[in-house]
Amino acid sequence: MCNRDAGRAEAVVTVANPDGLHARPAATFVQAAAGFRSRVRVGRDGRWADAKSLLAVLSLAISQGTTVEIVAEGEDAEEAVRALTALVAAAPDQAMGET
């Protein structure tokens, strides 16, 4: 689900990767987020992190099955949320750099 206002978009998604957003999958996620001009955050259970910071994303300890919220604010917010949601929801061999 993707909600959007002018310059802001958000979505709630469940993590599909068996490794969650740890190590390589987290690095892939952060690298993708860094490619957008918008400010991008990821959150779970009321805790938020800068989606462009590997250490911040890792600090959330996001495991498989965790529901996360992705929020972007800026000129490419909708595109950022759409791309990052697809990464998180995809099977590991399809999107997160896993084999």
C-alpha atoms as one frame of an Amber mdcrd trajectory, in Angstrom:
protein
   0.000   0.000   0.000   1.405   3.371  -1.022  -0.012   6.617   0.331   1.172
   9.881  -1.126   0.817  13.610  -0.719   2.613  16.242  -2.739   6.286  15.470
  -2.238   5.650  12.663   0.248   4.963   8.952  -0.153   4.784   6.054   2.286
   4.126   2.353   2.239   3.888  -0.548   4.656   5.512  -3.800   3.545   6.508
  -7.165   5.018  10.132  -8.257   4.608  10.369 -11.397   2.445  14.096 -12.127
   2.587  15.010 -14.963   4.995  17.969 -12.828   6.150  15.758  -9.797   6.708
  17.593  -6.513   6.209  20.948  -7.672   7.529  24.392  -7.598   5.886  24.156
  -7.810   2.100  20.379  -7.248   1.811  20.679  -4.142   3.996  23.568  -2.836
   1.894  21.501  -3.350  -1.272  18.570  -1.503   0.306  20.750   1.407   1.475
  22.470   1.677  -1.902  19.078   1.829  -3.625  17.825   4.483  -1.174  20.950
   6.571  -1.742  20.074   6.799  -5.419  17.100   9.067  -4.682  17.122  12.780
  -3.908  14.306  12.471  -1.392  14.808  12.020   2.322  14.005   8.349   2.922
  13.311   6.697   6.270  12.453   3.163   7.275  10.715   2.267  10.508   9.424
  -0.588  12.584   7.688  -0.719  15.941   7.897   3.069  16.348  11.659   3.222
  15.716  12.941   5.078  12.647  16.210   5.128  10.716  17.704   7.010   7.795
  17.336   4.545   4.908  20.579   5.873   3.398  22.660   4.841   6.433  23.728
   1.202   6.674  24.376   1.356  10.419  21.015   3.010  11.034  19.159   0.358
   9.011  21.060  -2.461  10.724  20.197  -0.970  14.140  16.519  -1.700  13.487
  17.236  -5.473  13.471  14.701  -6.128  10.710  14.133  -9.856  10.225  12.050
 -11.873   7.775   8.338 -11.346   8.346   8.822  -7.954   9.978   6.424  -5.270
   8.822   8.224  -2.027   8.044   7.120   1.409   6.936   9.029   3.264   4.244
   8.541   7.035   4.040  10.089   9.408   1.524   9.834  13.174   1.296  11.050
  15.079  -1.742  10.802  15.395  -5.478  11.165  11.670  -6.237   9.399  10.371
  -3.126   6.863   8.213  -4.938   9.523   6.571  -7.094  11.727   5.944  -4.053
   8.963   4.292  -2.036   7.875   2.174  -4.995  11.428   0.912  -5.656  12.315
   0.248  -2.021   9.014  -1.475  -1.321   9.640  -3.777  -4.278  13.111  -4.621
  -2.928  11.836  -5.471   0.547   8.846  -7.491  -0.662  10.691  -9.447  -3.372
  12.041 -12.965  -3.088  15.747 -12.874  -2.162  17.072 -14.075  -5.507  15.025
 -11.440  -7.322  16.014  -8.237  -5.592  18.179  -8.228  -2.513  21.446  -9.531
  -3.930  21.110 -13.022  -2.558  21.496 -16.323  -4.394
